[in-house]
Amino acid sequence: MANQLPAPRRVITGFDASGQSILESDTISEAHVNPLRPAMRSYNVWGTSAIPCAMREPDQSGTVDGIMPPKNGSVLHIVDYPPEPADPAEREKYLREMRERVKKVERAPEPGVKRYPDGPHPGMHETDTIDYAIVMSGEIWAIMDKGETLLKTGDILMQRGTSHGWSNRSGEYCRVAFVLVEAKR
């Protein structure tokens, strides 16, 4: 099995009492486990309450419970996708079991999110956001209702509220940074 990636380091700048720039904190991001994909890890690195936000607004990512950013705001998620099995029979079993878990939950995880487990991949979903998806390491397939493309380290995908899923067929973990900005349909 592939080795999990280390948790991302989060360095935050700020201002001292005299208005000079400082390094305010330097911590390791806290991992969240997705019960539908237990080997996947996600990290809410930073969030804003609105756009534009006050320059000195504190981090709002603690108010994020799921995918969507705070109302009228933004959020930076980092997601580590585990590899799917390489053996075709094992991969089919893995996807079938994931599809069953998603259907069993029988819920939209939160307002602004819709899931489509019967789509081309059981992780298919859409959000009421504009997303900047930046592949930080590894490679991953971006799956649409019609078509898919392989994204590699350094590639960027602009997700505009369309139904999509992610499939890691590489044998190694893939890390993707997502900046989600709330959008209107």
C-alpha positions in Angstrom: 0.0 0.0 0.0 1.2 3.5 -0.7 2.5 5.7 2.1 0.3 8.5 3.3 1.7 12.0 2.8 2.8 14.1 5.9 0.3 16.7 7.1 0.8 20.1 5.4 2.6 22.9 7.3 0.6 26.1 7.8 2.5 29.3 8.2 0.4 32.4 8.9 1.6 36.0 8.7 0.2 38.9 10.6 1.0 42.3 12.1 2.6 43.3 15.4 1.3 46.2 17.5 3.3 48.7 15.4 2.0 47.4 12.1 5.1 45.6 11.1 4.8 42.2 9.4 5.5 39.1 11.5 5.3 35.4 11.3 2.2 34.8 13.5 2.1 31.0 13.7 3.7 27.9 12.2 1.8 24.7 12.8 0.9 21.4 11.2 -2.6 21.2 9.8 -5.2 18.9 11.4 -6.3 16.0 9.3 -10.0 15.2 8.8 -11.0 11.6 7.7 -13.8 11.1 5.2 -16.0 8.2 6.4 -16.9 7.5 2.8 -13.3 7.1 1.8 -11.4 6.3 5.0 -7.9 6.4 3.5 -8.5 9.9 2.3 -7.3 12.8 4.4 -8.4 16.5 4.0 -7.1 19.6 5.7 -9.0 22.9 6.0 -6.1 25.3 5.9 -7.7 28.7 5.8 -11.1 30.3 5.3 -12.6 33.7 4.9 -16.0 34.9 6.0 -16.7 37.1 3.0 -15.0 38.4 -0.1 -13.6 40.9 0.2 -12.6 40.2 3.8 -10.8 42.3 6.3 -7.0 41.9 5.9 -6.7 41.1 9.6 -9.7 38.7 9.8 -8.7 35.5 11.7 -9.0 32.1 10.0 -12.5 31.0 9.5 -11.7 27.4 8.4 -12.9 26.1 11.8 -16.5 27.0 10.8 -16.2 24.7 7.7 -17.9 21.4 8.2 -17.6 19.6 4.9 -16.8 21.0 1.5 -18.5 24.4 1.2 -16.7 27.7 2.3 -18.3 30.0 4.8 -21.3 31.9 3.4 -20.0 34.4 0.8 -16.5 33.3 1.7 -13.7 31.1 0.6 -11.8 28.1 1.9 -8.5 26.4 1.2 -8.7 22.6 1.4 -5.8 20.2 0.9 -6.9 16.7 0.1 -4.7 13.6 -0.1 -6.3 11.0 -2.4 -5.2 7.4 -1.8 -4.6 5.2 -4.8 -7.4 3.1 -6.1 -6.5 -0.6 -6.6 -4.6 -1.3 -9.8 -6.1 -4.8 -10.4 -9.3 -4.3 -12.4 -11.4 -6.7 -10.3 -10.2 -5.2 -7.0 -10.8 -1.7 -8.4 -14.4 -2.6 -9.4 -15.0 -4.0 -6.0 -13.5 -0.9 -4.3 -15.7 1.5 -6.5 -18.8 -0.7 -5.9 -18.3 -0.6 -2.1 -17.7 3.2 -2.2 -20.9 3.6 -4.3 -22.8 1.6 -1.6 -21.4 3.7 1.2 -22.3 7.0 -0.5 -25.9 5.8 -1.3 -26.3 4.5 2.3 -25.6 7.9 3.7 -28.6 9.2 1.6 -27.9 12.8 2.1 -26.5 15.9 0.6 -23.7 16.6 3.1 -24.5 20.3 3.3 -26.4 23.1 1.4 -24.7 23.8 -1.9 -23.5 20.2 -2.5 -25.1 17.5 -4.5 -23.8 13.9 -4.9 -24.1 11.6 -7.9 -22.8 8.1 -6.9 -24.4 6.5 -9.9 -22.3 8.7 -12.2 -19.0 7.7 -13.9 -17.3 7.5 -10.5 -19.1 7.1 -7.1 -17.4 10.2 -5.8 -19.2 12.4 -8.4 -20.5 15.6 -6.9 -21.0 19.3 -7.6 -20.7 22.4 -5.4 -22.0 25.9 -5.7 -18.5 27.2 -5.9 -15.7 28.2 -8.3 -12.7 25.9 -7.4 -9.1 26.3 -8.2 -7.7 22.7 -8.0 -3.9 22.6 -8.0 -2.1 19.3 -8.1 0.7 19.6 -5.5 2.1 16.1 -5.9 1.3 12.9 -7.8 -1.3 12.6 -10.4 -5.1 12.2 -10.5 -7.9 11.8 -13.1 -10.5 14.5 -13.2 -13.7 12.9 -14.2 -16.7 14.7 -15.8 -20.1 13.3 -16.8 -18.6 13.1 -20.3 -14.8 12.6 -20.4 -11.8 12.6 -18.1 -8.3 14.0 -18.1 -5.1 13.1 -16.3 -3.7 16.0 -14.1 -0.1 15.8 -12.9 2.0 17.8 -10.4 1.7 21.5 -11.2 -1.5 21.2 -13.3 -4.4 23.4 -12.4 -8.1 22.8 -13.1 -10.8 25.5 -12.8 -13.9 23.8 -11.6 -17.0 25.8 -12.3 -19.8 24.1 -10.4 -19.9 21.1 -12.7 -20.5 17.5 -11.7 -17.1 15.8 -11.2 -15.1 13.2 -9.4 -11.5 12.3 -8.7 -9.8 9.0 -9.4 -6.2 8.2 -8.3 -4.9 5.3 -10.5 -1.2 5.9 -9.9 -0.3 3.6 -7.0 0.8 6.6 -4.9 -1.0 9.2 -2.9 -1.9 12.4 -4.7 -2.2 15.8 -3.0 -4.5 18.5 -4.4 -5.0 22.0 -3.0 -8.5 23.3 -3.6 -9.5 27.0 -3.2 -13.3 27.1 -3.1 -15.1 30.5 -3.6 -18.8 30.6 -3.1 -20.6 31.2 -6.5 -24.1 31.7 -7.8 -25.8 29.4 -10.3 
